[in-house]
């Protein structure tokens, strides 16, 4: 391709940059999207809510389960953050 002027060259260069950045913007969200991790996070939050509503007396197991679910929630959040 032969450019007739610097302005034409600049326009083609700018268009190429816009297309490259646009392609990157389309690709990046698909890489960063974590639908399974997001679903797991929602389910863990639901499990925690169920444990909170359960009867109090479970010989400490309910409280321990809540703590473990909280740890799992933090790990899932860290995994999501690491993928971004």
ChimeraX commands (.cxc) that place a marker at each C-alpha (Angstrom):
marker #1 position 0.00,0.00,0.00 radius 0.5
marker #1 position 1.38,3.39,-0.98 radius 0.5
marker #1 position 0.43,6.38,1.17 radius 0.5
marker #1 position -0.04,9.66,-0.63 radius 0.5
marker #1 position 0.54,11.76,2.46 radius 0.5
marker #1 position 1.59,11.62,6.06 radius 0.5
marker #1 position -2.02,12.31,7.04 radius 0.5
marker #1 position -3.20,9.22,5.15 radius 0.5
marker #1 position -0.47,7.15,6.80 radius 0.5
marker #1 position -1.45,8.51,10.23 radius 0.5
marker #1 position -5.11,7.72,9.62 radius 0.5
marker #1 position -4.33,4.11,8.67 radius 0.5
marker #1 position -2.02,3.76,11.65 radius 0.5
marker #1 position -4.67,5.16,13.99 radius 0.5
marker #1 position -7.30,2.83,12.55 radius 0.5
marker #1 position -4.99,-0.13,13.09 radius 0.5
marker #1 position -4.42,0.89,16.69 radius 0.5
marker #1 position -8.16,1.24,17.30 radius 0.5
marker #1 position -8.83,-2.19,15.80 radius 0.5
marker #1 position -6.06,-3.78,17.86 radius 0.5
marker #1 position -7.33,-2.21,21.08 radius 0.5
marker #1 position -10.90,-3.15,20.24 radius 0.5
marker #1 position -9.88,-6.75,19.68 radius 0.5
marker #1 position -8.04,-6.74,23.00 radius 0.5
marker #1 position -11.13,-5.36,24.74 radius 0.5
marker #1 position -13.25,-8.16,23.26 radius 0.5
marker #1 position -10.77,-10.87,24.21 radius 0.5
marker #1 position -9.90,-9.70,27.74 radius 0.5
marker #1 position -13.38,-10.00,29.29 radius 0.5
marker #1 position -13.69,-13.56,28.05 radius 0.5
marker #1 position -10.39,-14.43,29.70 radius 0.5
marker #1 position -11.24,-12.60,32.91 radius 0.5
marker #1 position -14.83,-13.89,33.08 radius 0.5
marker #1 position -15.16,-16.55,35.75 radius 0.5
marker #1 position -18.72,-17.86,35.46 radius 0.5
marker #1 position -18.06,-21.06,37.41 radius 0.5
marker #1 position -16.20,-19.22,40.17 radius 0.5
marker #1 position -18.99,-16.62,40.35 radius 0.5
marker #1 position -21.57,-19.41,40.61 radius 0.5
marker #1 position -19.54,-21.11,43.32 radius 0.5
marker #1 position -19.36,-17.83,45.22 radius 0.5
marker #1 position -23.14,-17.41,45.03 radius 0.5
marker #1 position -23.68,-20.98,46.22 radius 0.5
marker #1 position -21.25,-20.55,49.10 radius 0.5
marker #1 position -23.08,-17.40,50.17 radius 0.5
marker #1 position -26.33,-19.37,50.05 radius 0.5
marker #1 position -24.81,-22.17,52.12 radius 0.5
marker #1 position -23.60,-19.65,54.68 radius 0.5
marker #1 position -27.08,-18.12,54.89 radius 0.5
marker #1 position -28.58,-21.57,55.44 radius 0.5
marker #1 position -26.09,-22.33,58.19 radius 0.5
marker #1 position -26.90,-19.03,59.87 radius 0.5
marker #1 position -30.61,-19.97,59.91 radius 0.5
marker #1 position -29.98,-23.48,61.25 radius 0.5
marker #1 position -30.69,-24.29,64.89 radius 0.5
marker #1 position -27.91,-23.08,67.17 radius 0.5
marker #1 position -27.09,-26.29,69.06 radius 0.5
marker #1 position -24.95,-28.52,66.84 radius 0.5
marker #1 position -22.07,-29.22,69.25 radius 0.5
marker #1 position -20.01,-26.50,67.58 radius 0.5
marker #1 position -20.20,-28.04,64.12 radius 0.5
marker #1 position -22.49,-25.36,62.67 radius 0.5
marker #1 position -20.13,-22.61,63.81 radius 0.5
marker #1 position -17.14,-24.54,62.45 radius 0.5
marker #1 position -18.93,-25.02,59.13 radius 0.5
marker #1 position -19.64,-21.29,58.91 radius 0.5
marker #1 position -15.94,-20.61,59.45 radius 0.5
marker #1 position -14.97,-23.07,56.73 radius 0.5
marker #1 position -17.50,-21.59,54.31 radius 0.5
marker #1 position -16.08,-18.13,55.06 radius 0.5
marker #1 position -12.60,-19.46,54.22 radius 0.5
marker #1 position -13.92,-20.95,50.99 radius 0.5
marker #1 position -15.57,-17.66,50.06 radius 0.5
marker #1 position -12.26,-15.85,50.55 radius 0.5
marker #1 position -10.41,-18.42,48.44 radius 0.5
marker #1 position -12.92,-18.13,45.61 radius 0.5
marker #1 position -12.69,-14.33,45.75 radius 0.5
marker #1 position -8.88,-14.58,45.61 radius 0.5
marker #1 position -9.13,-16.93,42.63 radius 0.5
marker #1 position -11.40,-14.54,40.78 radius 0.5
marker #1 position -9.07,-11.63,41.53 radius 0.5
marker #1 position -6.03,-13.62,40.38 radius 0.5
marker #1 position -7.66,-14.28,37.01 radius 0.5
marker #1 position -8.20,-10.57,36.31 radius 0.5
marker link #1:1,2 radius 0.2
marker link #1:2,3 radius 0.2
marker link #1:3,4 radius 0.2
marker link #1:4,5 radius 0.2
marker link #1:5,6 radius 0.2
marker link #1:6,7 radius 0.2
marker link #1:7,8 radius 0.2
marker link #1:8,9 radius 0.2
marker link #1:9,10 radius 0.2
marker link #1:10,11 radius 0.2
marker link #1:11,12 radius 0.2
marker link #1:12,13 radius 0.2
marker link #1:13,14 radius 0.2
marker link #1:14,15 radius 0.2
marker link #1:15,16 radius 0.2
marker link #1:16,17 radius 0.2
marker link #1:17,18 radius 0.2
marker link #1:18,19 radius 0.2
marker link #1:19,20 radius 0.2
marker link #1:20,21 radius 0.2
marker link #1:21,22 radius 0.2
marker link #1:22,23 radius 0.2
marker link #1:23,24 radius 0.2
marker link #1:24,25 radius 0.2
marker link #1:25,26 radius 0.2
marker link #1:26,27 radius 0.2
marker link #1:27,28 radius 0.2
marker link #1:28,29 radius 0.2
marker link #1:29,30 radius 0.2
marker link #1:30,31 radius 0.2
marker link #1:31,32 radius 0.2
marker link #1:32,33 radius 0.2
marker link #1:33,34 radius 0.2
marker link #1:34,35 radius 0.2
marker link #1:35,36 radius 0.2
marker link #1:36,37 radius 0.2
marker link #1:37,38 radius 0.2
marker link #1:38,39 radius 0.2
marker link #1:39,40 radius 0.2
marker link #1:40,41 radius 0.2
marker link #1:41,42 radius 0.2
marker link #1:42,43 radius 0.2
marker link #1:43,44 radius 0.2
marker link #1:44,45 radius 0.2
marker link #1:45,46 radius 0.2
marker link #1:46,47 radius 0.2
marker link #1:47,48 radius 0.2
marker link #1:48,49 radius 0.2
marker link #1:49,50 radius 0.2
marker link #1:50,51 radius 0.2
marker link #1:51,52 radius 0.2
marker link #1:52,53 radius 0.2
marker link #1:53,54 radius 0.2
marker link #1:54,55 radius 0.2
marker link #1:55,56 radius 0.2
marker link #1:56,57 radius 0.2
marker link #1:57,58 radius 0.2
marker link #1:58,59 radius 0.2
marker link #1:59,60 radius 0.2
marker link #1:60,61 radius 0.2
marker link #1:61,62 radius 0.2
marker link #1:62,63 radius 0.2
marker link #1:63,64 radius 0.2
marker link #1:64,65 radius 0.2
marker link #1:65,66 radius 0.2
marker link #1:66,67 radius 0.2
marker link #1:67,68 radius 0.2
marker link #1:68,69 radius 0.2
marker link #1:69,70 radius 0.2
marker link #1:70,71 radius 0.2
marker link #1:71,72 radius 0.2
marker link #1:72,73 radius 0.2
marker link #1:73,74 radius 0.2
marker link #1:74,75 radius 0.2
marker link #1:75,76 radius 0.2
marker link #1:76,77 radius 0.2
marker link #1:77,78 radius 0.2
marker link #1:78,79 radius 0.2
marker link #1:79,80 radius 0.2
marker link #1:80,81 radius 0.2
marker link #1:81,82 radius 0.2
marker link #1:82,83 radius 0.2
marker link #1:83,84 radius 0.2
view
